[in-house]
């Protein structure tokens, strides 16, 4: 069996899909990790730390002599200095959408790659929502889509109905910033196209 070019320390089907779109089929490392923010931790620091923690935890599950890079990623929604994780239940999801309604929030998507070195990148996007009524928010929850999504919505699905404007990375809002990911992979010698990026 051909060994993988990359391990992905994530069970996210969206990250697997985005990697597949750029020609990478990773081997999956399924694991559980405590993703609770530290007291006073800034959203940017949190995203970077969790992405790196995932990659390190994934690496720890592989043989010591494994030379295949491990990718970890974390995506979060932040507004008013708050980190919005996955909704706990319908009321939490509705409260999140009502908070985002008619406003602009940031989506931070960090990616970490552990290979010959530890490499880390952060993408920051801004997403503006149109006003969302409570009935719409409840109907959206009933669709089942937002249950496991940071900020309680999926831009690649029905959640796109709320998006008035996006400034940044569509793939980053989905869960994996493709541009930054390709740069990190290229630095490890995994060239997806003749991009002009050179191995560091």
Backbone as JSON Lines, residues from 0, in Angstrom:
{"i":0,"aa":"X","n":[0.84,-1.19,0.0],"ca":[0.0,0.0,0.0],"c":[0.88,1.25,0.0]}
{"i":1,"aa":"X","n":[0.53,2.21,-0.83],"ca":[1.3,3.45,-0.92],"c":[1.13,4.26,0.36]}
{"i":2,"aa":"X","n":[2.23,4.68,0.98],"ca":[2.1,5.47,2.21],"c":[1.5,6.84,1.91]}
{"i":3,"aa":"X","n":[0.79,7.42,2.86],"ca":[0.18,8.73,2.63],"c":[1.24,9.83,2.55]}
{"i":4,"aa":"X","n":[0.89,10.91,1.86],"ca":[1.77,12.09,1.83],"c":[1.53,12.98,3.04]}
{"i":5,"aa":"X","n":[0.37,12.76,3.7],"ca":[-0.02,13.67,4.78],"c":[-0.96,12.96,5.73]}
{"i":6,"aa":"X","n":[-0.8,13.24,7.03],"ca":[-1.78,12.83,8.03],"c":[-2.58,14.06,8.43]}
{"i":7,"aa":"X","n":[-3.87,13.87,8.62],"ca":[-4.75,14.95,9.06],"c":[-5.27,14.62,10.45]}
{"i":8,"aa":"X","n":[-4.9,15.46,11.43],"ca":[-5.33,15.25,12.81],"c":[-6.68,15.93,13.01]}
{"i":9,"aa":"X","n":[-7.69,15.39,12.35],"ca":[-9.03,15.97,12.41],"c":[-10.03,14.97,11.83]}
{"i":10,"aa":"X","n":[-11.22,14.95,12.43],"ca":[-12.3,14.12,11.89],"c":[-13.23,14.91,10.98]}
{"i":11,"aa":"X","n":[-12.89,16.19,10.73],"ca":[-13.77,17.06,9.97],"c":[-13.89,16.63,8.52]}
{"i":12,"aa":"X","n":[-15.1,16.29,8.06],"ca":[-15.26,15.95,6.64],"c":[-15.0,17.15,5.73]}
{"i":13,"aa":"X","n":[-15.2,18.37,6.25],"ca":[-14.96,19.55,5.42],"c":[-13.47,19.73,5.13]}
{"i":14,"aa":"X","n":[-12.64,19.45,6.13],"ca":[-11.19,19.57,5.89],"c":[-10.71,18.5,4.92]}
{"i":15,"aa":"X","n":[-11.23,17.29,5.05],"ca":[-10.87,16.23,4.09],"c":[-11.3,16.64,2.69]}
{"i":16,"aa":"X","n":[-12.5,17.21,2.57],"ca":[-13.01,17.62,1.25],"c":[-12.12,18.71,0.65]}
{"i":17,"aa":"X","n":[-11.73,19.69,1.44],"ca":[-10.92,20.79,0.92],"c":[-9.53,20.3,0.51]}
{"i":18,"aa":"X","n":[-8.96,19.38,1.27],"ca":[-7.67,18.81,0.88],"c":[-7.81,18.0,-0.41]}
{"i":19,"aa":"X","n":[-8.91,17.25,-0.53],"ca":[-9.13,16.46,-1.75],"c":[-9.25,17.36,-2.97]}
{"i":20,"aa":"X","n":[-9.85,18.53,-2.79],"ca":[-10.01,19.46,-3.91],"c":[-8.67,19.93,-4.46]}
{"i":21,"aa":"X","n":[-7.63,19.94,-3.62],"ca":[-6.32,20.38,-4.09],"c":[-5.38,19.2,-4.29]}
{"i":22,"aa":"X","n":[-5.95,18.01,-4.38],"ca":[-5.17,16.85,-4.78],"c":[-4.46,16.1,-3.68]}
{"i":23,"aa":"X","n":[-4.88,16.29,-2.44],"ca":[-4.24,15.59,-1.31],"c":[-5.28,14.71,-0.62]}
{"i":24,"aa":"X","n":[-5.0,13.43,-0.54],"ca":[-5.87,12.51,0.19],"c":[-5.15,12.1,1.47]}
{"i":25,"aa":"X","n":[-5.48,12.73,2.59],"ca":[-4.74,12.45,3.82],"c":[-5.21,11.18,4.51]}
{"i":26,"aa":"X","n":[-4.31,10.6,5.29],"ca":[-4.72,9.56,6.23],"c":[-5.21,10.28,7.48]}
{"i":27,"aa":"X","n":[-6.3,9.79,8.06],"ca":[-6.96,10.47,9.18],"c":[-6.47,9.92,10.51]}
{"i":28,"aa":"X","n":[-6.15,10.83,11.42],"ca":[-5.85,10.47,12.81],"c":[-7.02,10.97,13.65]}
{"i":29,"aa":"X","n":[-7.85,10.05,14.11],"ca":[-9.01,10.42,14.93],"c":[-8.59,10.47,16.39]}
{"i":30,"aa":"X","n":[-8.94,11.56,17.05],"ca":[-8.55,11.72,18.46],"c":[-9.47,12.74,19.11]}
{"i":31,"aa":"X","n":[-9.42,12.78,20.42],"ca":[-10.17,13.77,21.18],"c":[-9.16,14.71,21.85]}
{"i":32,"aa":"X","n":[-9.53,15.99,21.9],"ca":[-8.63,16.99,22.48],"c":[-9.46,18.0,23.24]}
{"i":33,"aa":"X","n":[-8.97,18.41,24.4],"ca":[-9.63,19.46,25.17],"c":[-9.42,20.8,24.45]}
{"i":34,"aa":"X","n":[-10.51,21.39,23.96],"ca":[-10.41,22.63,23.19],"c":[-10.93,23.84,23.97]}
{"i":35,"aa":"X","n":[-10.98,23.73,25.29],"ca":[-11.47,24.85,26.09],"c":[-10.47,26.0,26.04]}
{"i":36,"aa":"X","n":[-10.95,27.24,25.84],"ca":[-10.03,28.39,25.85],"c":[-9.4,28.57,27.23]}
{"i":37,"aa":"X","n":[-8.19,29.06,27.25],"ca":[-7.53,29.38,28.51],"c":[-8.04,30.72,29.02]}
{"i":38,"aa":"X","n":[-8.02,30.96,30.33],"ca":[-8.5,32.24,30.86],"c":[-7.77,33.42,30.23]}
{"i":39,"aa":"X","n":[-8.56,34.37,29.69],"ca":[-7.97,35.57,29.1],"c":[-7.3,35.36,27.75]}
{"i":40,"aa":"X","n":[-7.43,34.17,27.16],"ca":[-6.75,33.88,25.9],"c":[-7.41,34.61,24.74]}
{"i":41,"aa":"X","n":[-6.61,35.33,23.95],"ca":[-7.14,36.04,22.79],"c":[-7.55,35.04,21.72]}
{"i":42,"aa":"X","n":[-8.6,35.35,20.93],"ca":[-9.05,34.41,19.89],"c":[-7.94,33.96,18.95]}
{"i":43,"aa":"X","n":[-7.07,34.89,18.52],"ca":[-5.98,34.52,17.6],"c":[-5.04,33.52,18.25]}
{"i":44,"aa":"X","n":[-4.7,33.75,19.52],"ca":[-3.81,32.84,20.24],"c":[-4.47,31.48,20.44]}
{"i":45,"aa":"X","n":[-5.76,31.51,20.72],"ca":[-6.5,30.27,20.91],"c":[-6.48,29.42,19.64]}
{"i":46,"aa":"X","n":[-6.8,30.04,18.49],"ca":[-6.85,29.3,17.23],"c":[-5.49,28.68,16.91]}
{"i":47,"aa":"X","n":[-4.42,29.47,17.07],"ca":[-3.08,28.94,16.78],"c":[-2.73,27.79,17.73]}
{"i":48,"aa":"X","n":[-3.02,27.99,19.02],"ca":[-2.67,26.96,20.01],"c":[-3.38,25.66,19.74]}
{"i":49,"aa":"X","n":[-4.68,25.73,19.47],"ca":[-5.45,24.5,19.27],"c":[-5.01,23.78,17.99]}
{"i":50,"aa":"X","n":[-4.75,24.53,16.92],"ca":[-4.28,23.9,15.69],"c":[-2.96,23.16,15.94]}
{"i":51,"aa":"X","n":[-2.06,23.81,16.67],"ca":[-0.76,23.19,16.97],"c":[-0.92,22.02,17.92]}
{"i":52,"aa":"X","n":[-1.79,22.16,18.92],"ca":[-2.04,21.05,19.85],"c":[-2.57,19.82,19.12]}
{"i":53,"aa":"X","n":[-3.47,20.04,18.14],"ca":[-4.02,18.92,17.37],"c":[-2.92,18.22,16.58]}
{"i":54,"aa":"X","n":[-2.08,19.01,15.91],"ca":[-1.0,18.42,15.12],"c":[-0.03,17.65,16.02]}
{"i":55,"aa":"X","n":[0.31,18.22,17.17],"ca":[1.23,17.55,18.09],"c":[0.62,16.27,18.66]}
{"i":56,"aa":"X","n":[-0.68,16.33,18.99],"ca":[-1.34,15.13,19.52],"c":[-1.42,14.05,18.45]}
{"i":57,"aa":"X","n":[-1.65,14.45,17.21],"ca":[-1.67,13.48,16.12],"c":[-0.3,12.86,15.91]}
{"i":58,"aa":"X","n":[0.73,13.69,15.92],"ca":[2.1,13.19,15.77],"c":[2.45,12.19,16.86]}
{"i":59,"aa":"X","n":[1.98,12.44,18.08],"ca":[2.31,11.55,19.21],"c":[1.72,10.16,19.04]}
{"i":60,"aa":"X","n":[0.7,10.01,18.19],"ca":[0.07,8.71,17.97],"c":[0.75,7.91,16.86]}
{"i":61,"aa":"X","n":[1.72,8.51,16.18],"ca":[2.41,7.84,15.08],"c":[3.74,7.26,15.56]}
{"i":62,"aa":"X","n":[4.3,6.3,14.83],"ca":[5.62,5.77,15.19],"c":[6.67,6.88,15.21]}
{"i":63,"aa":"X","n":[7.63,6.76,16.07],"ca":[8.65,7.81,16.25],"c":[9.43,8.06,14.97]}
{"i":64,"aa":"X","n":[9.56,7.04,14.12],"ca":[10.35,7.21,12.9],"c":[9.51,7.64,11.69]}
{"i":65,"aa":"X","n":[8.24,7.95,11.91],"ca":[7.37,8.38,10.81],"c":[7.81,9.76,10.32]}
{"i":66,"aa":"X","n":[8.01,9.88,9.0],"ca":[8.45,11.15,8.42],"c":[7.34,11.86,7.66]}
{"i":67,"aa":"X","n":[6.13,11.33,7.7],"ca":[5.01,11.96,7.0],"c":[4.5,13.13,7.83]}
{"i":68,"aa":"X","n":[4.35,14.32,7.25],"ca":[3.87,15.48,8.01],"c":[2.45,15.29,8.55]}
{"i":69,"aa":"X","n":[2.18,15.97,9.65],"ca":[0.86,15.93,10.29],"c":[0.26,17.33,10.27]}
{"i":70,"aa":"X","n":[-0.97,17.43,9.81],"ca":[-1.67,18.71,9.72],"c":[-2.75,18.81,10.79]}
{"i":71,"aa":"X","n":[-2.75,19.92,11.51],"ca":[-3.82,20.22,12.46],"c":[-4.43,21.57,12.1]}
{"i":72,"aa":"X","n":[-5.7,21.75,12.4],"ca":[-6.36,23.01,12.05],"c":[-7.44,23.32,13.08]}
{"i":73,"aa":"X","n":[-7.73,24.61,13.19],"ca":[-8.82,25.04,14.06],"c":[-9.47,26.28,13.47]}
{"i":74,"aa":"X","n":[-10.79,26.29,13.49],"ca":[-11.55,27.43,12.97],"c":[-12.54,27.89,14.02]}
{"i":75,"aa":"X","n":[-12.58,29.2,14.24],"ca":[-13.52,29.73,15.22],"c":[-14.14,31.02,14.72]}
{"i":76,"aa":"X","n":[-15.29,31.31,15.27],"ca":[-16.01,32.55,14.99],"c":[-15.87,33.44,16.22]}
{"i":77,"aa":"X","n":[-15.57,34.72,15.99],"ca":[-15.43,35.63,17.12],"c":[-16.14,36.95,16.83]}
{"i":78,"aa":"X","n":[-16.78,37.47,17.85],"ca":[-17.47,38.75,17.76],"c":[-17.5,39.37,19.16]}
{"i":79,"aa":"X","n":[-17.29,40.66,19.25],"ca":[-17.27,41.36,20.53],"c":[-16.26,40.74,21.51]}
{"i":80,"aa":"X","n":[-15.17,40.19,20.97],"ca":[-14.16,39.58,21.82],"c":[-14.51,38.19,22.31]}
{"i":81,"aa":"X","n":[-15.7,37.7,21.94],"ca":[-16.14,36.38,22.36],"c":[-15.79,35.33,21.32]}
{"i":82,"aa":"X","n":[-15.49,34.12,21.76],"ca":[-15.28,32.99,20.88],"c":[-16.57,32.18,20.85]}
{"i":83,"aa":"X","n":[-17.12,32.01,19.65],"ca":[-18.34,31.23,19.5],"c":[-17.97,29.84,19.0]}
{"i":84,"aa":"X","n":[-18.15,28.85,19.84],"ca":[-17.85,27.48,19.45],"c":[-19.05,26.81,18.81]}
{"i":85,"aa":"X","n":[-19.12,25.5,18.94],"ca":[-20.27,24.77,18.42],"c":[-21.44,24.93,19.38]}
{"i":86,"aa":"X","n":[-22.66,25.15,18.87],"ca":[-23.8,25.35,19.78],"c":[-24.11,24.1,20.6]}
{"i":87,"aa":"X","n":[-24.47,24.34,21.86],"ca":[-24.8,23.23,22.76],"c":[-26.16,22.64,22.45]}
{"i":88,"aa":"X","n":[-27.1,23.51,22.06],"ca":[-28.47,23.08,21.81],"c":[-29.16,24.14,20.97]}
{"i":89,"aa":"X","n":[-30.46,23.98,20.76],"ca":[-31.21,24.9,19.9],"c":[-31.16,26.33,20.43]}
{"i":90,"aa":"X","n":[-31.32,26.5,21.73],"ca":[-31.34,27.86,22.28],"c":[-29.99,28.54,22.11]}
{"i":91,"aa":"X","n":[-28.93,27.78,22.29],"ca":[-27.59,28.34,22.11],"c":[-27.37,28.72,20.65]}
{"i":92,"aa":"X","n":[-27.81,27.87,19.73],"ca":[-27.65,28.15,18.3],"c":[-28.42,29.4,17.89]}
{"i":93,"aa":"X","n":[-29.65,29.52,18.37],"ca":[-30.47,30.69,18.04],"c":[-29.84,31.95,18.61]}
{"i":94,"aa":"X","n":[-29.32,31.86,19.83],"ca":[-28.67,33.02,20.45],"c":[-27.44,33.44,19.64]}
{"i":95,"aa":"X","n":[-26.68,32.49,19.14],"ca":[-25.51,32.82,18.32],"c":[-25.93,33.54,17.04]}
{"i":96,"aa":"X","n":[-26.91,32.99,16.35],"ca":[-27.33,33.6,15.09],"c":[-27.93,34.97,15.31]}
{"i":97,"aa":"X","n":[-28.63,35.15,16.4],"ca":[-29.19,36.47,16.7],"c":[-28.08,37.47,17.02]}
{"i":98,"aa":"X","n":[-27.0,36.98,17.66],"ca":[-25.86,37.84,17.94],"c":[-25.16,38.27,16.65]}
{"i":99,"aa":"X","n":[-25.08,37.36,15.69],"ca":[-24.42,37.64,14.42],"c":[-25.31,38.4,13.44]}
{"i":100,"aa":"X","n":[-26.61,38.4,13.7],"ca":[-27.59,38.99,12.79],"c":[-27.31,40.47,12.5]}
{"i":101,"aa":"X","n":[-27.22,40.79,11.2],"ca":[-27.05,42.18,10.79],"c":[-25.7,42.78,11.14]}
{"i":102,"aa":"X","n":[-24.73,41.95,11.47],"ca":[-23.42,42.45,11.91],"c":[-22.29,41.74,11.17]}
{"i":103,"aa":"X","n":[-21.08,42.24,11.39],"ca":[-19.88,41.63,10.82],"c":[-19.1,40.94,11.92]}
{"i":104,"aa":"X","n":[-18.73,39.7,11.67],"ca":[-17.9,38.96,12.62],"c":[-16.64,38.47,11.92]}
{"i":105,"aa":"X","n":[-15.69,38.0,12.72],"ca":[-14.45,37.47,12.17],"c":[-14.43,35.94,12.29]}
{"i":106,"aa":"X","n":[-13.84,35.31,11.29],"ca":[-13.59,33.87,11.32],"c":[-12.08,33.67,11.27]}
{"i":107,"aa":"X","n":[-11.54,33.04,12.3],"ca":[-10.12,32.77,12.39],"c":[-9.89,31.3,12.08]}
{"i":108,"aa":"X","n":[-9.03,31.03,11.12],"ca":[-8.75,29.65,10.73],"c":[-7.24,29.44,10.75]}
{"i":109,"aa":"X","n":[-6.79,28.68,11.74],"ca":[-5.36,28.41,11.9],"c":[-5.03,27.03,11.38]}
{"i":110,"aa":"X","n":[-3.84,26.9,10.81],"ca":[-3.38,25.6,10.33],"c":[-1.94,25.4,10.78]}
{"i":111,"aa":"X","n":[-1.66,24.21,11.29],"ca":[-0.33,23.86,11.76],"c":[0.14,22.61,11.04]}
{"i":112,"aa":"X","n":[1.4,22.6,10.63],"ca":[1.97,21.44,9.95],"c":[3.25,21.04,10.67]}
{"i":113,"aa":"X","n":[3.31,19.78,11.1],"ca":[4.49,19.25,11.76],"c":[5.18,18.28,10.81]}
{"i":114,"aa":"X","n":[6.36,18.69,10.36],"ca":[7.19,17.85,9.5],"c":[8.62,18.0,9.93]}
{"i":115,"aa":"X","n":[9.45,18.51,9.03],"ca":[10.85,18.77,9.4],"c":[10.93,19.9,10.44]}
{"i":116,"aa":"X","n":[9.9,20.73,10.46],"ca":[9.79,21.81,11.44],"c":[8.32,21.99,11.79]}
{"i":117,"aa":"X","n":[8.05,22.78,12.83],"ca":[6.67,23.16,13.14],"c":[6.35,24.45,12.38]}
{"i":118,"aa":"X","n":[5.33,24.4,11.54],"ca":[4.95,25.56,10.74],"c":[3.5,25.91,11.07]}
{"i":119,"aa":"X","n":[3.22,27.2,11.13],"ca":[1.92,27.66,11.59],"c":[1.48,28.88,10.78]}
{"i":120,"aa":"X","n":[0.22,28.92,10.41],"ca":[-0.33,30.06,9.68],"c":[-1.74,30.35,10.19]}
{"i":121,"aa":"X","n":[-2.14,31.6,10.09],"ca":[-3.47,32.03,10.54],"c":[-4.12,32.86,9.46]}
{"i":122,"aa":"X","n":[-5.33,32.51,9.09],"ca":[-6.13,33.3,8.16],"c":[-7.26,33.97,8.93]}
{"i":123,"aa":"X","n":[-7.48,35.26,8.65],"ca":[-8.57,36.01,9.29],"c":[-9.51,36.53,8.19]}
{"i":124,"aa":"X","n":[-10.76,36.16,8.28],"ca":[-11.77,36.61,7.33],"c":[-12.86,37.37,8.07]}
{"i":125,"aa":"X","n":[-13.53,38.25,7.35],"ca":[-14.67,38.98,7.91],"c":[-15.93,38.6,7.14]}
{"i":126,"aa":"X","n":[-16.96,38.26,7.89],"ca":[-18.23,37.83,7.29],"c":[-19.34,38.74,7.81]}
{"i":127,"aa":"X","n":[-20.09,39.33,6.89],"ca":[-21.22,40.18,7.27],"c":[-22.52,39.43,7.02]}
{"i":128,"aa":"X","n":[-23.36,39.38,8.04],"ca":[-24.66,38.72,7.93],"c":[-25.76,39.76,7.7]}
{"i":129,"aa":"X","n":[-26.74,39.38,6.95],"ca":[-27.97,40.17,6.88],"c":[-28.75,39.93,8.17]}
{"i":130,"aa":"X","n":[-29.78,40.74,8.44],"ca":[-30.6,40.47,9.62],"c":[-31.27,39.09,9.54]}
{"i":131,"aa":"X","n":[-31.28,38.4,10.67],"ca":[-31.86,37.05,10.76],"c":[-32.97,37.06,11.81]}
{"i":132,"aa":"X","n":[-34.15,36.67,11.44],"ca":[-35.25,36.59,12.39],"c":[-35.16,35.33,13.24]}
{"i":133,"aa":"X","n":[-35.81,35.35,14.4],"ca":[-35.75,34.19,15.28],"c":[-36.35,32.96,14.62]}
{"i":134,"aa":"X","n":[-37.43,33.15,13.87],"ca":[-38.05,32.02,13.18],"c":[-37.1,31.38,12.19]}
{"i":135,"aa":"X","n":[-36.36,32.21,11.46],"ca":[-35.35,31.69,10.53],"c":[-34.27,30.93,11.27]}
{"i":136,"aa":"X","n":[-33.83,31.5,12.38],"ca":[-32.76,30.85,13.15],"c":[-33.22,29.48,13.64]}
{"i":137,"aa":"X","n":[-34.46,29.39,14.1],"ca":[-34.97,28.1,14.59],"c":[-35.16,27.11,13.43]}
{"i":138,"aa":"X","n":[-35.62,27.6,12.29],"ca":[-35.78,26.72,11.13],"c":[-34.41,26.2,10.67]}
{"i":139,"aa":"X","n":[-33.4,27.07,10.76],"ca":[-32.07,26.65,10.37],"c":[-31.55,25.57,11.32]}
{"i":140,"aa":"X","n":[-31.77,25.74,12.62],"ca":[-31.36,24.71,13.57],"c":[-32.07,23.39,13.26]}
{"i":141,"aa":"X","n":[-33.34,23.47,12.92],"ca":[-34.12,22.26,12.64],"c":[-33.59,21.52,11.41]}
{"i":142,"aa":"X","n":[-32.86,22.21,10.54],"ca":[-32.29,21.55,9.36],"c":[-31.17,20.57,9.73]}
{"i":143,"aa":"X","n":[-30.62,20.74,10.93],"ca":[-29.54,19.88,11.4],"c":[-28.16,20.35,11.01]}
{"i":144,"aa":"X","n":[-28.08,21.34,10.13],"ca":[-26.78,21.76,9.62],"c":[-25.86,22.42,10.66]}
{"i":145,"aa":"X","n":[-26.39,23.3,11.53],"ca":[-25.47,24.06,12.39],"c":[-24.98,23.34,13.63]}
{"i":146,"aa":"X","n":[-25.43,22.11,13.88],"ca":[-25.18,21.46,15.17],"c":[-23.7,21.31,15.5]}
{"i":147,"aa":"X","n":[-22.86,21.05,14.5],"ca":[-21.44,20.83,14.79],"c":[-20.55,21.88,14.13]}
{"i":148,"aa":"X","n":[-21.09,23.09,13.94],"ca":[-20.36,24.14,13.25],"c":[-20.02,25.29,14.2]}
{"i":149,"aa":"X","n":[-18.78,25.75,14.15],"ca":[-18.38,26.91,14.93],"c":[-19.23,28.11,14.55]}
{"i":150,"aa":"X","n":[-19.74,28.81,15.56],"ca":[-20.59,29.96,15.29],"c":[-22.0,29.59,14.9]}
{"i":151,"aa":"X","n":[-22.28,28.3,14.79],"ca":[-23.64,27.84,14.51],"c":[-24.09,27.98,13.07]}
{"i":152,"aa":"X","n":[-23.13,28.02,12.11],"ca":[-23.56,28.07,10.7],"c":[-22.48,27.47,9.8]}
{"i":153,"aa":"X","n":[-22.92,27.07,8.6],"ca":[-22.01,26.52,7.6],"c":[-22.14,27.35,6.33]}
{"i":154,"aa":"X","n":[-21.07,28.03,5.95],"ca":[-21.13,28.91,4.78],"c":[-21.33,28.11,3.49]}
{"i":155,"aa":"X","n":[-20.92,26.83,3.49],"ca":[-21.03,26.01,2.29],"c":[-22.4,25.37,2.14]}
{"i":156,"aa":"X","n":[-23.29,25.63,3.09],"ca":[-24.62,25.03,3.04],"c":[-25.71,26.09,3.11]}
{"i":157,"aa":"X","n":[-26.77,25.78,3.84],"ca":[-27.88,26.72,3.98],"c":[-27.44,28.02,4.66]}
{"i":158,"aa":"X","n":[-26.37,27.97,5.44],"ca":[-25.88,29.16,6.11],"c":[-25.49,30.26,5.14]}
{"i":159,"aa":"X","n":[-25.23,29.9,3.89],"ca":[-24.91,30.9,2.87],"c":[-26.05,31.89,2.67]}
{"i":160,"aa":"X","n":[-27.25,31.49,3.03],"ca":[-28.41,32.39,2.89],"c":[-28.28,33.63,3.77]}
{"i":161,"aa":"X","n":[-27.46,33.55,4.82],"ca":[-27.33,34.67,5.74],"c":[-26.17,35.61,5.36]}
{"i":162,"aa":"X","n":[-25.28,35.14,4.49],"ca":[-24.03,35.87,4.22],"c":[-24.26,36.99,3.2]}
{"i":163,"aa":"X","n":[-24.11,38.21,3.65],"ca":[-24.25,39.37,2.78],"c":[-22.93,39.71,2.1]}
{"i":164,"aa":"X","n":[-21.83,39.52,2.82],"ca":[-20.52,39.84,2.26],"c":[-19.44,39.03,2.97]}
{"i":165,"aa":"X","n":[-18.45,38.6,2.19],"ca":[-17.29,37.9,2.73],"c":[-16.03,38.62,2.28]}
{"i":166,"aa":"X","n":[-15.19,38.95,3.23],"ca":[-13.89,39.54,2.92],"c":[-12.82,38.62,3.51]}
{"i":167,"aa":"X","n":[-12.19,37.86,2.64],"ca":[-11.18,36.92,3.11],"c":[-11.24,35.62,2.36]}
{"i":168,"aa":"X","n":[-11.13,34.5,3.08],"ca":[-10.99,33.17,2.5],"c":[-12.26,32.36,2.69]}
{"i":169,"aa":"X","n":[-12.9,32.0,1.58],"ca":[-14.09,31.14,1.66],"c":[-13.72,29.79,2.28]}
{"i":170,"aa":"X","n":[-12.59,29.21,1.82],"ca":[-12.2,27.91,2.36],"c":[-11.81,28.02,3.84]}
{"i":171,"aa":"X","n":[-11.26,29.18,4.22],"ca":[-10.94,29.39,5.63],"c":[-12.18,29.39,6.49]}
{"i":172,"aa":"X","n":[-13.24,30.02,6.01],"ca":[-14.5,30.03,6.75],"c":[-15.1,28.62,6.81]}
{"i":173,"aa":"X","n":[-14.88,27.83,5.75],"ca":[-15.33,26.44,5.75],"c":[-14.59,25.61,6.79]}
{"i":174,"aa":"X","n":[-13.31,25.94,7.02],"ca":[-12.58,25.17,8.02],"c":[-11.12,24.91,7.73]}
{"i":175,"aa":"X","n":[-10.65,25.28,6.51],"ca":[-9.24,25.08,6.2],"c":[-8.83,26.08,5.12]}
{"i":176,"aa":"X","n":[-8.0,27.07,5.46],"ca":[-7.6,28.06,4.45],"c":[-6.64,27.43,3.44]}
{"i":177,"aa":"X","n":[-7.12,27.25,2.22],"ca":[-6.37,26.5,1.21],"c":[-5.05,27.2,0.86]}
{"i":178,"aa":"X","n":[-5.07,28.52,0.71],"ca":[-3.85,29.24,0.34],"c":[-2.75,29.0,1.37]}
{"i":179,"aa":"X","n":[-3.05,29.25,2.62],"ca":[-2.06,29.07,3.68],"c":[-1.62,27.6,3.79]}
{"i":180,"aa":"X","n":[-2.58,26.69,3.65],"ca":[-2.26,25.26,3.73],"c":[-1.29,24.86,2.62]}
{"i":181,"aa":"X","n":[-1.54,25.35,1.41],"ca":[-0.65,25.03,0.28],"c":[0.75,25.57,0.52]}
{"i":182,"aa":"X","n":[0.85,26.75,1.12],"ca":[2.17,27.31,1.43],"c":[2.93,26.43,2.42]}
{"i":183,"aa":"X","n":[2.24,25.98,3.46],"ca":[2.9,25.13,4.45],"c":[3.31,23.79,3.84]}
{"i":184,"aa":"X","n":[2.45,23.21,3.01],"ca":[2.78,21.95,2.36],"c":[3.98,22.11,1.44]}
{"i":185,"aa":"X","n":[4.01,23.22,0.7],"ca":[5.14,23.47,-0.21],"c":[6.43,23.59,0.56]}
{"i":186,"aa":"X","n":[6.38,24.21,1.74],"ca":[7.58,24.35,2.57],"c":[8.1,22.99,3.04]}
{"i":187,"aa":"X","n":[7.21,21.98,3.05],"ca":[7.62,20.62,3.42],"c":[7.93,19.78,2.18]}
{"i":188,"aa":"X","n":[7.9,20.43,1.0],"ca":[8.22,19.7,-0.22],"c":[7.04,19.03,-0.88]}
{"i":189,"aa":"X","n":[5.83,19.29,-0.39],"ca":[4.62,18.72,-1.02],"c":[4.05,19.78,-1.96]}
{"i":190,"aa":"X","n":[4.46,19.72,-3.21],"ca":[4.03,20.71,-4.2],"c":[2.78,20.2,-4.91]}
{"i":191,"aa":"X","n":[1.73,21.0,-4.91],"ca":[0.45,20.59,-5.49],"c":[0.39,20.94,-6.97]}
{"i":192,"aa":"X","n":[1.0,22.03,-7.34],"ca":[1.14,22.47,-8.72],"c":[2.49,23.17,-8.82]}
{"i":193,"aa":"X","n":[2.86,23.59,-10.0],"ca":[4.07,24.39,-10.14],"c":[3.69,25.83,-9.73]}
{"i":194,"aa":"X","n":[3.63,26.03,-8.41],"ca":[3.11,27.29,-7.87],"c":[4.16,28.38,-7.79]}
{"i":195,"aa":"X","n":[5.43,27.99,-7.97],"ca":[6.49,28.96,-7.77],"c":[6.97,29.01,-6.34]}
{"i":196,"aa":"X","n":[6.29,28.26,-5.44],"ca":[6.72,28.18,-4.05],"c":[7.87,27.18,-3.97]}
{"i":197,"aa":"X","n":[8.88,27.49,-3.21],"ca":[10.03,26.61,-3.1],"c":[10.08,25.97,-1.73]}
{"i":198,"aa":"X","n":[10.64,24.8,-1.68],"ca":[10.76,24.09,-0.41],"c":[11.8,24.77,0.47]}
{"i":199,"aa":"X","n":[11.44,25.01,1.72],"ca":[12.36,25.67,2.66],"c":[13.26,24.66,3.33]}
